[in-house]
Amino acid sequence: MSKRLPPLNALRVFDAAARHLSFTKAAEELFVTQAAVSHQIKSLEDFLGLKLFRRRNRSLLLTEEGQSYYLDIKEIFSAINEATRKLQARSAKGALTVSLLPSFAIQWLVPPPLQL
């Protein structure tokens, strides 16, 4: 078994293409050309040594292996998104220090004295 991992970019392209079942829609989502999507899928298929998609007329279908791989990749990307969300939420709880001139603080932040 190879210890090399497929390129992350190829996995992102595969995820989008599998979700949309369209290289064109995947390209639009990722802001790349349809040819770039096709190239990334081809390189991933070459890396894995199997076909992930079946192209029929103008439609695109996942092969059995492609469907299985997509379900695994989808879970992995979901886990990465969740880990990133948690990390960002933790780091957002820090203290905020605001510095300002005393004259501004007296004018705008300190309540006026009570009138008796």
PyMOL CGO cylinders between C-alpha atoms (Angstrom):
from pymol import cmd
from pymol.cgo import CYLINDER

trace = [
    CYLINDER, 0.00, 0.00, 0.00, 1.31, 3.42, -0.98, 0.3, 1, 1, 1, 1, 1, 1,
    CYLINDER, 1.31, 3.42, -0.98, 2.01, 5.88, 1.81, 0.3, 1, 1, 1, 1, 1, 1,
    CYLINDER, 2.01, 5.88, 1.81, 1.68, 8.77, -0.63, 0.3, 1, 1, 1, 1, 1, 1,
    CYLINDER, 1.68, 8.77, -0.63, -1.55, 10.72, -0.43, 0.3, 1, 1, 1, 1, 1, 1,
    CYLINDER, -1.55, 10.72, -0.43, -3.33, 12.16, -3.46, 0.3, 1, 1, 1, 1, 1, 1,
    CYLINDER, -3.33, 12.16, -3.46, -3.01, 15.94, -3.92, 0.3, 1, 1, 1, 1, 1, 1,
    CYLINDER, -3.01, 15.94, -3.92, -5.50, 17.86, -1.79, 0.3, 1, 1, 1, 1, 1, 1,
    CYLINDER, -5.50, 17.86, -1.79, -6.51, 20.02, -4.75, 0.3, 1, 1, 1, 1, 1, 1,
    CYLINDER, -6.51, 20.02, -4.75, -7.47, 16.93, -6.76, 0.3, 1, 1, 1, 1, 1, 1,
    CYLINDER, -7.47, 16.93, -6.76, -9.59, 15.73, -3.83, 0.3, 1, 1, 1, 1, 1, 1,
    CYLINDER, -9.59, 15.73, -3.83, -11.35, 19.11, -3.61, 0.3, 1, 1, 1, 1, 1, 1,
    CYLINDER, -11.35, 19.11, -3.61, -12.09, 18.96, -7.34, 0.3, 1, 1, 1, 1, 1, 1,
    CYLINDER, -12.09, 18.96, -7.34, -13.34, 15.37, -7.03, 0.3, 1, 1, 1, 1, 1, 1,
    CYLINDER, -13.34, 15.37, -7.03, -15.60, 16.35, -4.13, 0.3, 1, 1, 1, 1, 1, 1,
    CYLINDER, -15.60, 16.35, -4.13, -17.19, 19.19, -6.12, 0.3, 1, 1, 1, 1, 1, 1,
    CYLINDER, -17.19, 19.19, -6.12, -17.55, 17.13, -9.31, 0.3, 1, 1, 1, 1, 1, 1,
    CYLINDER, -17.55, 17.13, -9.31, -19.10, 14.22, -7.41, 0.3, 1, 1, 1, 1, 1, 1,
    CYLINDER, -19.10, 14.22, -7.41, -21.56, 16.50, -5.59, 0.3, 1, 1, 1, 1, 1, 1,
    CYLINDER, -21.56, 16.50, -5.59, -22.69, 18.20, -8.79, 0.3, 1, 1, 1, 1, 1, 1,
    CYLINDER, -22.69, 18.20, -8.79, -22.18, 15.25, -11.15, 0.3, 1, 1, 1, 1, 1, 1,
    CYLINDER, -22.18, 15.25, -11.15, -20.87, 17.89, -13.52, 0.3, 1, 1, 1, 1, 1, 1,
    CYLINDER, -20.87, 17.89, -13.52, -17.37, 19.08, -14.35, 0.3, 1, 1, 1, 1, 1, 1,
    CYLINDER, -17.37, 19.08, -14.35, -18.81, 22.40, -15.52, 0.3, 1, 1, 1, 1, 1, 1,
    CYLINDER, -18.81, 22.40, -15.52, -20.64, 23.11, -12.24, 0.3, 1, 1, 1, 1, 1, 1,
    CYLINDER, -20.64, 23.11, -12.24, -17.60, 21.99, -10.25, 0.3, 1, 1, 1, 1, 1, 1,
    CYLINDER, -17.60, 21.99, -10.25, -15.47, 24.40, -12.28, 0.3, 1, 1, 1, 1, 1, 1,
    CYLINDER, -15.47, 24.40, -12.28, -17.88, 27.25, -11.56, 0.3, 1, 1, 1, 1, 1, 1,
    CYLINDER, -17.88, 27.25, -11.56, -17.86, 26.49, -7.83, 0.3, 1, 1, 1, 1, 1, 1,
    CYLINDER, -17.86, 26.49, -7.83, -14.06, 26.34, -7.70, 0.3, 1, 1, 1, 1, 1, 1,
    CYLINDER, -14.06, 26.34, -7.70, -13.49, 29.29, -10.06, 0.3, 1, 1, 1, 1, 1, 1,
    CYLINDER, -13.49, 29.29, -10.06, -11.43, 27.24, -12.51, 0.3, 1, 1, 1, 1, 1, 1,
    CYLINDER, -11.43, 27.24, -12.51, -11.98, 26.06, -16.07, 0.3, 1, 1, 1, 1, 1, 1,
    CYLINDER, -11.98, 26.06, -16.07, -13.80, 22.88, -16.99, 0.3, 1, 1, 1, 1, 1, 1,
    CYLINDER, -13.80, 22.88, -16.99, -10.54, 21.67, -18.54, 0.3, 1, 1, 1, 1, 1, 1,
    CYLINDER, -10.54, 21.67, -18.54, -8.74, 22.16, -15.20, 0.3, 1, 1, 1, 1, 1, 1,
    CYLINDER, -8.74, 22.16, -15.20, -11.39, 20.04, -13.46, 0.3, 1, 1, 1, 1, 1, 1,
    CYLINDER, -11.39, 20.04, -13.46, -11.08, 17.35, -16.11, 0.3, 1, 1, 1, 1, 1, 1,
    CYLINDER, -11.08, 17.35, -16.11, -7.28, 17.39, -15.75, 0.3, 1, 1, 1, 1, 1, 1,
    CYLINDER, -7.28, 17.39, -15.75, -7.45, 17.08, -11.93, 0.3, 1, 1, 1, 1, 1, 1,
    CYLINDER, -7.45, 17.08, -11.93, -9.93, 14.19, -12.15, 0.3, 1, 1, 1, 1, 1, 1,
    CYLINDER, -9.93, 14.19, -12.15, -7.74, 12.42, -14.71, 0.3, 1, 1, 1, 1, 1, 1,
    CYLINDER, -7.74, 12.42, -14.71, -4.66, 12.85, -12.51, 0.3, 1, 1, 1, 1, 1, 1,
    CYLINDER, -4.66, 12.85, -12.51, -6.57, 11.53, -9.47, 0.3, 1, 1, 1, 1, 1, 1,
    CYLINDER, -6.57, 11.53, -9.47, -7.85, 8.54, -11.46, 0.3, 1, 1, 1, 1, 1, 1,
    CYLINDER, -7.85, 8.54, -11.46, -4.28, 7.86, -12.64, 0.3, 1, 1, 1, 1, 1, 1,
    CYLINDER, -4.28, 7.86, -12.64, -3.00, 8.16, -9.07, 0.3, 1, 1, 1, 1, 1, 1,
    CYLINDER, -3.00, 8.16, -9.07, -5.63, 5.72, -7.77, 0.3, 1, 1, 1, 1, 1, 1,
    CYLINDER, -5.63, 5.72, -7.77, -5.41, 3.42, -10.78, 0.3, 1, 1, 1, 1, 1, 1,
    CYLINDER, -5.41, 3.42, -10.78, -9.16, 3.32, -11.35, 0.3, 1, 1, 1, 1, 1, 1,
    CYLINDER, -9.16, 3.32, -11.35, -12.00, 5.29, -12.89, 0.3, 1, 1, 1, 1, 1, 1,
    CYLINDER, -12.00, 5.29, -12.89, -14.10, 7.42, -10.56, 0.3, 1, 1, 1, 1, 1, 1,
    CYLINDER, -14.10, 7.42, -10.56, -16.62, 8.61, -13.14, 0.3, 1, 1, 1, 1, 1, 1,
    CYLINDER, -16.62, 8.61, -13.14, -18.47, 7.05, -16.02, 0.3, 1, 1, 1, 1, 1, 1,
    CYLINDER, -18.47, 7.05, -16.02, -19.07, 9.49, -18.83, 0.3, 1, 1, 1, 1, 1, 1,
    CYLINDER, -19.07, 9.49, -18.83, -22.18, 8.66, -20.82, 0.3, 1, 1, 1, 1, 1, 1,
    CYLINDER, -22.18, 8.66, -20.82, -23.32, 10.97, -23.63, 0.3, 1, 1, 1, 1, 1, 1,
    CYLINDER, -23.32, 10.97, -23.63, -23.56, 14.33, -21.88, 0.3, 1, 1, 1, 1, 1, 1,
    CYLINDER, -23.56, 14.33, -21.88, -24.08, 12.95, -18.38, 0.3, 1, 1, 1, 1, 1, 1,
    CYLINDER, -24.08, 12.95, -18.38, -21.63, 12.08, -15.65, 0.3, 1, 1, 1, 1, 1, 1,
    CYLINDER, -21.63, 12.08, -15.65, -22.08, 9.22, -13.18, 0.3, 1, 1, 1, 1, 1, 1,
    CYLINDER, -22.08, 9.22, -13.18, -19.94, 7.97, -10.32, 0.3, 1, 1, 1, 1, 1, 1,
    CYLINDER, -19.94, 7.97, -10.32, -18.60, 4.46, -10.68, 0.3, 1, 1, 1, 1, 1, 1,
    CYLINDER, -18.60, 4.46, -10.68, -19.13, 2.12, -7.73, 0.3, 1, 1, 1, 1, 1, 1,
    CYLINDER, -19.13, 2.12, -7.73, -15.58, 2.87, -6.58, 0.3, 1, 1, 1, 1, 1, 1,
    CYLINDER, -15.58, 2.87, -6.58, -16.14, 6.59, -7.16, 0.3, 1, 1, 1, 1, 1, 1,
    CYLINDER, -16.14, 6.59, -7.16, -19.31, 6.56, -5.04, 0.3, 1, 1, 1, 1, 1, 1,
    CYLINDER, -19.31, 6.56, -5.04, -17.56, 4.76, -2.20, 0.3, 1, 1, 1, 1, 1, 1,
    CYLINDER, -17.56, 4.76, -2.20, -14.56, 7.12, -2.38, 0.3, 1, 1, 1, 1, 1, 1,
    CYLINDER, -14.56, 7.12, -2.38, -16.85, 10.17, -2.49, 0.3, 1, 1, 1, 1, 1, 1,
    CYLINDER, -16.85, 10.17, -2.49, -18.66, 9.13, 0.70, 0.3, 1, 1, 1, 1, 1, 1,
    CYLINDER, -18.66, 9.13, 0.70, -15.32, 8.79, 2.50, 0.3, 1, 1, 1, 1, 1, 1,
    CYLINDER, -15.32, 8.79, 2.50, -13.93, 12.07, 1.11, 0.3, 1, 1, 1, 1, 1, 1,
    CYLINDER, -13.93, 12.07, 1.11, -17.15, 13.90, 2.04, 0.3, 1, 1, 1, 1, 1, 1,
    CYLINDER, -17.15, 13.90, 2.04, -16.80, 12.75, 5.67, 0.3, 1, 1, 1, 1, 1, 1,
    CYLINDER, -16.80, 12.75, 5.67, -13.15, 13.80, 5.76, 0.3, 1, 1, 1, 1, 1, 1,
    CYLINDER, -13.15, 13.80, 5.76, -13.88, 17.29, 4.41, 0.3, 1, 1, 1, 1, 1, 1,
    CYLINDER, -13.88, 17.29, 4.41, -16.75, 17.61, 6.87, 0.3, 1, 1, 1, 1, 1, 1,
    CYLINDER, -16.75, 17.61, 6.87, -14.39, 16.70, 9.73, 0.3, 1, 1, 1, 1, 1, 1,
    CYLINDER, -14.39, 16.70, 9.73, -11.83, 19.26, 8.50, 0.3, 1, 1, 1, 1, 1, 1,
    CYLINDER, -11.83, 19.26, 8.50, -14.53, 21.96, 8.33, 0.3, 1, 1, 1, 1, 1, 1,
    CYLINDER, -14.53, 21.96, 8.33, -15.73, 21.13, 11.85, 0.3, 1, 1, 1, 1, 1, 1,
    CYLINDER, -15.73, 21.13, 11.85, -12.19, 21.13, 13.28, 0.3, 1, 1, 1, 1, 1, 1,
    CYLINDER, -12.19, 21.13, 13.28, -11.53, 24.50, 11.63, 0.3, 1, 1, 1, 1, 1, 1,
    CYLINDER, -11.53, 24.50, 11.63, -14.80, 25.95, 12.96, 0.3, 1, 1, 1, 1, 1, 1,
    CYLINDER, -14.80, 25.95, 12.96, -13.96, 24.79, 16.52, 0.3, 1, 1, 1, 1, 1, 1,
    CYLINDER, -13.96, 24.79, 16.52, -10.45, 26.23, 16.34, 0.3, 1, 1, 1, 1, 1, 1,
    CYLINDER, -10.45, 26.23, 16.34, -11.71, 29.58, 15.07, 0.3, 1, 1, 1, 1, 1, 1,
    CYLINDER, -11.71, 29.58, 15.07, -14.41, 29.70, 17.75, 0.3, 1, 1, 1, 1, 1, 1,
    CYLINDER, -14.41, 29.70, 17.75, -11.82, 29.05, 20.49, 0.3, 1, 1, 1, 1, 1, 1,
    CYLINDER, -11.82, 29.05, 20.49, -9.44, 31.71, 19.21, 0.3, 1, 1, 1, 1, 1, 1,
    CYLINDER, -9.44, 31.71, 19.21, -12.28, 34.25, 18.90, 0.3, 1, 1, 1, 1, 1, 1,
    CYLINDER, -12.28, 34.25, 18.90, -12.82, 34.23, 22.69, 0.3, 1, 1, 1, 1, 1, 1,
    CYLINDER, -12.82, 34.23, 22.69, -9.76, 36.36, 23.43, 0.3, 1, 1, 1, 1, 1, 1,
    CYLINDER, -9.76, 36.36, 23.43, -9.85, 39.72, 25.20, 0.3, 1, 1, 1, 1, 1, 1,
    CYLINDER, -9.85, 39.72, 25.20, -10.24, 42.91, 23.21, 0.3, 1, 1, 1, 1, 1, 1,
    CYLINDER, -10.24, 42.91, 23.21, -8.21, 45.88, 24.41, 0.3, 1, 1, 1, 1, 1, 1,
    CYLINDER, -8.21, 45.88, 24.41, -9.27, 49.32, 23.25, 0.3, 1, 1, 1, 1, 1, 1,
    CYLINDER, -9.27, 49.32, 23.25, -6.98, 52.30, 23.68, 0.3, 1, 1, 1, 1, 1, 1,
    CYLINDER, -6.98, 52.30, 23.68, -8.28, 55.85, 23.40, 0.3, 1, 1, 1, 1, 1, 1,
    CYLINDER, -8.28, 55.85, 23.40, -7.57, 59.37, 24.51, 0.3, 1, 1, 1, 1, 1, 1,
    CYLINDER, -7.57, 59.37, 24.51, -8.84, 60.32, 27.99, 0.3, 1, 1, 1, 1, 1, 1,
    CYLINDER, -8.84, 60.32, 27.99, -10.73, 63.29, 26.55, 0.3, 1, 1, 1, 1, 1, 1,
    CYLINDER, -10.73, 63.29, 26.55, -12.69, 60.96, 24.27, 0.3, 1, 1, 1, 1, 1, 1,
    CYLINDER, -12.69, 60.96, 24.27, -13.41, 58.56, 27.12, 0.3, 1, 1, 1, 1, 1, 1,
    CYLINDER, -13.41, 58.56, 27.12, -14.74, 61.37, 29.36, 0.3, 1, 1, 1, 1, 1, 1,
    CYLINDER, -14.74, 61.37, 29.36, -16.85, 62.80, 26.54, 0.3, 1, 1, 1, 1, 1, 1,
    CYLINDER, -16.85, 62.80, 26.54, -18.35, 59.55, 25.24, 0.3, 1, 1, 1, 1, 1, 1,
    CYLINDER, -18.35, 59.55, 25.24, -17.90, 56.68, 27.67, 0.3, 1, 1, 1, 1, 1, 1,
    CYLINDER, -17.90, 56.68, 27.67, -18.15, 58.05, 31.22, 0.3, 1, 1, 1, 1, 1, 1,
    CYLINDER, -18.15, 58.05, 31.22, -21.73, 58.74, 32.31, 0.3, 1, 1, 1, 1, 1, 1,
    CYLINDER, -21.73, 58.74, 32.31, -22.44, 62.34, 33.28, 0.3, 1, 1, 1, 1, 1, 1,
    CYLINDER, -22.44, 62.34, 33.28, -22.64, 63.11, 37.03, 0.3, 1, 1, 1, 1, 1, 1,
    CYLINDER, -22.64, 63.11, 37.03, -26.08, 62.94, 38.56, 0.3, 1, 1, 1, 1, 1, 1,
    CYLINDER, -26.08, 62.94, 38.56, -27.84, 66.30, 38.97, 0.3, 1, 1, 1, 1, 1, 1,
    CYLINDER, -27.84, 66.30, 38.97, -29.23, 66.75, 42.48, 0.3, 1, 1, 1, 1, 1, 1,
]
cmd.load_cgo(trace, "trace")
